[in-house]
Amino acid sequence: MSSKSKLMATLCAASVLTGAQTASAGGHGEITVAYFLEWPMPFEYAKQIGTYEEELGVKINWVSFESGVKMSAAMASGDVQLSVSQGVPPFVVATSAGQDLQILDVAVSYADNDNCVVKSDLEIDKDSASELAGKKVAVPLGTAAHYGFLKQMTHFGVDVGSMEVVDMDPPDGAAAIAQGAVDMFCGWGGSLRRAKEHGNILLTGAEKTELGILVFDVTSGPAGWVAENSELVAKFLKITANANAMWADKTNHAKMLPLIAKDAGMDEAATADTMSTFVFPTVDSQLSATWLGGGAQEFMKGVADVFVNAGSIDSALNSYAGNVNTGPLAAAHDM
């Protein structure tokens, strides 16, 4: 099965499930929230001390996922009500296929924590990137890593069609490059750190940003469920914003870091190192034109067009403005 066929099969499954009944916090007294392991964020401190359940008044089932694509499928089936730190590209892929999801906040910006790594013994860097033609690369399709891979190959003039692109979640891709089974890995977080032990990156986060390769995640949810539970969503976003503000004060790091590391499944040194490359925008910043006030919508359209041109998805929406809902975040701002 081709890379595009695999991605479209996932999308079709998600689309079919979009009409499935979703859980109601009010009706069931519990919600399920998706997140990533080895992706340390301030919200995990609040998660560990029970703030979300205490202030929301519902039981929360926290479930870890390997990719944002799988988060989309779980939200389509009704198994997940909110996804924390879903990548923008998988969100775009799902909504382009007709899934009615909404972005609720900007979870984190991380240009240095999502990248591609070339196997060391190939001795390929940005000055010799043309030599990647014909090479085998592990990429989690429909993710931020996939988008960054496509943009980087375009920048270097490498025909992706000449490469063997294998759809792998980051943990599997990191294992594959360690074993010499692939020539290049693309992914994030702990998997990226492990992959870098066996290779080198082509571009730094700053270099990618200069090329317009923005890398940020969002909190997302099914539009219907969000509409029915807007107050609960606003409270959820408020707790997250408070945790981010707490982390912004470095005097709180000693107290927060151990619990964040525990929740992320990492040691404290790796957690601190990872979070030092993260930016957690304030609510005011998120509501500005740079992010959810227009910038994110324009960026999503750009991501979709890149995927269409690469043959990864069939078509893009005319606009992604309808897939951003700032109502709950604005309400959280006023709480």
C-alpha positions as CSV (number, residue, x, y, z in Angstrom):
1,M,0.0,0.0,0.0
2,S,1.4,3.4,-0.9
3,S,2.1,6.1,1.7
4,K,-0.9,8.1,0.4
5,S,-3.2,5.1,0.5
6,K,-2.3,4.4,4.1
7,L,-2.9,8.0,5.1
8,M,-6.2,8.1,3.2
9,A,-7.3,4.9,4.7
10,T,-6.8,6.4,8.2
11,L,-8.7,9.5,7.2
12,C,-11.6,7.6,5.7
13,A,-12.0,5.6,8.9
14,A,-12.0,8.8,10.9
15,S,-14.6,10.4,8.6
16,V,-16.9,7.4,8.8
17,L,-16.7,7.6,12.6
18,T,-17.3,11.3,12.8
19,G,-21.0,10.8,13.3
20,A,-20.5,8.4,16.2
21,Q,-22.1,9.4,19.5
22,T,-19.6,11.3,21.7
23,A,-19.4,11.2,25.4
24,S,-21.0,14.0,27.4
25,A,-19.3,15.2,30.5
26,G,-22.6,16.1,32.1
27,G,-24.2,12.7,31.2
28,H,-21.4,10.4,32.1
29,G,-19.5,12.3,34.7
30,E,-16.2,11.6,33.0
31,I,-14.2,12.6,29.9
32,T,-11.2,11.1,28.1
33,V,-8.3,13.4,27.3
34,A,-5.4,12.4,24.9
35,Y,-1.8,13.4,25.4
36,F,1.7,12.3,24.6
37,L,4.3,10.6,26.7
38,E,7.8,12.0,26.6
39,W,6.3,15.3,25.8
40,P,6.6,17.3,29.0
41,M,4.4,20.3,29.5
42,P,3.2,22.4,32.5
43,F,-0.3,21.0,32.4
44,E,1.1,17.7,33.6
45,Y,1.8,19.2,37.0
46,A,-1.9,20.2,37.3
47,K,-2.8,16.7,36.1
48,Q,-0.6,15.0,38.7
49,I,-1.9,17.0,41.6
50,G,-5.5,16.4,40.5
51,T,-6.4,20.0,39.7
52,Y,-8.4,19.2,36.6
53,E,-10.7,16.7,38.2
54,E,-11.1,18.8,41.3
55,E,-12.0,22.0,39.4
56,L,-14.0,20.4,36.6
57,G,-15.9,18.0,38.8
58,V,-15.6,15.1,36.4
59,K,-13.5,12.0,36.3
60,I,-10.8,12.3,33.6
61,N,-9.3,9.3,31.8
62,W,-5.9,10.4,30.5
63,V,-4.8,8.3,27.5
64,S,-1.4,8.5,25.8
65,F,-1.1,8.3,22.0
66,E,1.7,7.9,19.6
67,S,0.6,10.5,17.0
68,G,-1.8,13.3,16.3
69,V,-3.3,11.2,13.5
70,K,-4.4,8.6,16.0
71,M,-5.8,11.3,18.3
72,S,-8.0,12.5,15.4
73,A,-9.3,8.9,14.8
74,A,-10.1,8.6,18.6
75,M,-12.0,11.9,18.6
76,A,-13.9,10.8,15.5
77,S,-15.0,7.6,17.2
78,G,-16.1,9.5,20.4
79,D,-13.5,7.7,22.5
80,V,-11.6,11.0,23.2
81,Q,-13.2,14.4,23.9
82,L,-10.1,16.6,24.1
83,S,-6.6,16.2,22.7
84,V,-3.7,18.1,24.4
85,S,-0.8,19.1,22.1
86,Q,-2.1,17.6,18.9
87,G,0.1,18.7,16.0
88,V,-1.3,21.2,13.5
89,P,-0.6,19.0,10.4
90,P,-2.6,16.0,11.7
91,F,-5.4,18.4,12.6
92,V,-5.3,19.8,9.1
93,V,-5.3,16.4,7.5
94,A,-8.4,15.3,9.5
95,T,-10.4,18.5,8.9
96,S,-9.5,18.4,5.2
97,A,-11.1,15.0,5.1
98,G,-14.3,16.3,6.6
99,Q,-13.8,15.7,10.4
100,D,-15.4,18.5,12.4
101,L,-12.7,19.4,14.8
102,Q,-11.9,22.7,16.4
103,I,-8.6,24.2,17.7
104,L,-9.2,25.5,21.2
105,D,-5.8,26.9,22.2
106,V,-2.1,26.9,21.2
107,A,-0.5,24.3,23.5
108,V,3.1,24.8,22.7
109,S,5.6,26.1,20.1
110,Y,8.7,23.9,19.5
111,A,10.7,24.5,16.4
112,D,13.8,22.7,17.9
113,N,11.8,19.6,19.1
114,D,10.5,18.3,15.9
115,N,13.0,17.5,13.2
116,C,14.6,15.0,10.7
117,V,17.8,13.1,11.5
118,V,20.1,11.6,8.8
119,K,22.1,8.5,9.6
120,S,25.6,9.4,10.6
121,D,27.5,7.1,8.3
122,L,25.9,8.7,5.2
123,E,27.7,11.9,6.1
124,I,24.9,14.0,4.6
125,D,24.3,17.6,5.8
126,K,22.5,20.6,4.5
127,D,25.3,21.2,1.9
128,S,24.9,17.7,0.5
129,A,21.2,17.1,1.1
130,S,20.7,16.3,-2.6
131,E,22.2,12.9,-1.8
132,L,19.0,12.0,0.1
133,A,17.4,11.1,-3.3
134,G,16.6,7.4,-3.3
135,K,17.1,7.1,0.5
136,K,14.7,5.4,2.9
137,V,13.0,7.6,5.5
138,A,10.7,6.9,8.5
139,V,8.0,9.5,8.8
140,P,4.7,9.5,10.8
141,L,2.4,10.5,7.9
142,G,0.0,13.4,8.4
143,T,1.9,14.9,11.4
144,A,4.0,18.0,12.0
145,A,7.1,15.8,11.3
146,H,5.6,14.9,7.9
147,Y,5.0,18.5,7.0
148,G,8.5,19.6,8.1
149,F,10.0,16.7,6.1
150,L,8.1,17.8,2.9
151,K,9.1,21.4,3.4
152,Q,12.7,20.6,4.0
153,M,12.9,18.3,1.0
154,T,11.4,21.1,-1.2
155,H,13.9,23.5,0.2
156,F,16.8,21.2,-0.7
157,G,15.3,20.3,-4.1
158,V,15.0,16.6,-3.2
159,D,12.2,14.8,-5.1
160,V,10.2,13.0,-2.4
161,G,8.9,10.6,-5.1
162,S,12.5,9.3,-5.5
163,M,12.6,8.4,-1.8
164,E,11.2,5.3,0.0
165,V,8.9,6.9,2.6
166,V,7.8,4.5,5.4
167,D,4.9,5.4,7.7
168,M,6.3,4.9,11.2
169,D,5.4,6.4,14.6
170,P,8.4,8.2,16.1
171,P,9.3,5.5,18.6
172,D,9.4,2.9,15.8
173,G,11.3,5.3,13.5
174,A,13.9,6.0,16.2
175,A,14.4,2.2,16.7
176,A,14.7,1.8,12.9
177,I,17.5,4.4,12.4
178,A,19.3,2.9,15.4
179,Q,19.2,-0.5,13.7
180,G,20.2,0.9,10.4
181,A,16.9,-0.1,8.8
182,V,16.2,3.5,7.5
183,D,18.5,6.3,6.3
184,M,16.5,9.1,7.9
185,F,14.1,9.6,10.8
186,C,11.5,12.3,11.3
187,G,9.8,12.8,14.6
188,W,9.8,14.6,17.9
189,G,10.4,14.4,21.7
190,G,12.2,11.5,23.2
191,S,12.2,9.7,19.9
192,L,14.1,12.6,18.3
193,R,16.6,12.6,21.1
194,R,17.3,8.9,20.6
195,A,17.5,9.3,16.9
196,K,20.1,12.0,17.2
197,E,22.4,9.5,18.9
198,H,22.7,7.9,15.5
199,G,22.7,10.8,13.1
200,N,22.5,14.6,12.5
201,I,19.8,17.1,11.7
202,L,19.9,19.1,8.5
203,L,18.4,22.4,9.7
204,T,18.2,23.9,13.2
205,G,14.9,25.2,14.6
206,A,15.8,28.8,13.8
207,E,16.7,27.8,10.2
208,K,13.4,26.1,9.8
209,T,11.5,29.0,11.2
210,E,13.2,31.3,8.7
211,L,11.9,29.1,5.9
212,G,8.3,29.4,7.3
213,I,8.3,25.9,8.9
214,L,6.4,26.7,12.0
215,V,6.0,24.0,14.5
216,F,3.3,24.2,17.1
217,D,0.6,22.0,18.8
218,V,-2.9,22.8,19.8
219,T,-5.6,21.6,22.2
220,S,-8.4,20.3,20.0
221,G,-11.8,18.7,20.3
222,P,-14.9,17.6,18.3
223,A,-17.0,20.7,17.5
224,G,-20.3,19.2,18.6
225,W,-18.9,18.1,22.0
226,V,-17.2,21.4,22.5
227,A,-20.5,23.3,21.8
228,E,-22.3,21.1,24.4
229,N,-19.6,21.5,27.0
230,S,-18.3,25.0,26.4
231,E,-18.1,25.9,30.1
232,L,-16.2,22.8,31.0
233,V,-13.8,23.4,28.1
234,A,-13.2,26.9,29.2
235,K,-12.3,25.7,32.7
236,F,-10.0,23.1,31.3
237,L,-8.2,25.7,29.3
238,K,-8.0,28.0,32.3
239,I,-6.3,25.3,34.4
240,T,-3.8,24.7,31.5
241,A,-3.1,28.5,31.2
242,N,-2.5,28.7,35.0
243,A,0.0,25.9,34.9
244,N,1.8,27.6,32.0
245,A,1.9,30.8,33.9
246,M,3.2,29.0,36.9
247,W,6.0,27.4,34.8
248,A,6.9,30.8,33.4
249,D,8.2,31.7,36.8
250,K,11.4,29.8,37.1
251,T,11.2,29.8,40.9
252,N,8.5,27.2,40.5
253,H,10.6,24.8,38.4
254,A,12.0,22.8,41.3
255,K,8.5,22.1,42.6
256,M,6.9,21.3,39.2
257,L,9.7,19.5,37.4
258,P,9.6,16.2,39.3
259,L,5.9,15.7,38.8
260,I,6.0,16.7,35.1
261,A,8.9,14.3,34.5
262,K,7.0,11.5,36.3
263,D,3.9,12.1,34.2
264,A,5.9,12.3,30.9
265,G,7.8,9.1,31.7
266,M,11.1,10.8,31.6
267,D,14.0,11.6,34.0
268,E,14.2,15.2,35.3
269,A,17.3,16.1,33.3
270,A,15.8,15.1,30.0
271,T,12.5,16.8,31.0
272,A,14.3,20.1,31.8
273,D,16.3,19.9,28.6
274,T,13.2,19.3,26.4
275,M,11.1,22.0,28.1
276,S,14.0,24.5,27.6
277,T,13.2,24.4,23.9
278,F,9.4,24.9,24.4
279,V,7.4,28.1,24.3
280,F,4.0,28.2,26.0
281,P,2.2,31.3,24.7
282,T,0.1,33.3,27.1
283,V,-3.7,33.5,26.6
284,D,-3.4,37.1,25.4
285,S,-0.7,36.0,22.9
286,Q,-2.8,33.1,21.7
287,L,-5.8,35.3,21.1
288,S,-3.7,37.8,19.1
289,A,-3.4,38.0,15.3
290,T,-0.1,36.1,15.4
291,W,-1.9,32.9,16.6
292,L,-5.6,32.2,16.8
293,G,-6.6,35.7,15.6
294,G,-5.7,34.9,12.1
295,G,-2.1,33.6,11.8
296,A,-2.9,30.0,12.7
297,Q,-5.7,29.9,10.2
298,E,-3.4,31.1,7.4
299,F,-0.7,28.7,8.4
300,M,-3.2,25.7,8.3
301,K,-4.1,26.6,4.8
302,G,-0.5,26.6,3.8
303,V,0.0,23.2,5.4
304,A,-2.9,21.8,3.6
305,D,-1.7,23.2,0.3
306,V,1.7,21.6,0.8
307,F,0.1,18.2,1.5
308,V,-2.1,18.5,-1.6
309,N,0.9,19.4,-3.8
310,A,2.8,16.4,-2.3
311,G,-0.1,14.1,-3.1
312,S,-0.6,13.2,0.6
313,I,-4.3,14.4,0.7
314,D,-6.8,14.9,-2.2
315,S,-7.9,18.4,-1.4
316,A,-7.8,21.3,1.0
317,L,-10.5,23.4,2.5
318,N,-11.0,26.9,1.1
319,S,-10.4,28.2,4.6
320,Y,-9.7,26.7,8.1
321,A,-11.2,29.7,10.0
322,G,-14.2,27.6,10.9
323,N,-12.0,25.1,12.6
324,V,-10.8,27.6,15.2
325,N,-13.0,28.3,18.2
326,T,-11.7,31.1,20.4
327,G,-14.9,31.3,22.5
328,P,-13.8,28.9,25.4
329,L,-10.3,30.5,25.5
330,A,-11.8,34.0,25.7
331,A,-14.1,32.8,28.4
332,A,-11.1,31.3,30.3
333,H,-9.3,34.6,29.9
334,D,-12.1,36.3,31.8
335,M,-12.3,33.7,34.6
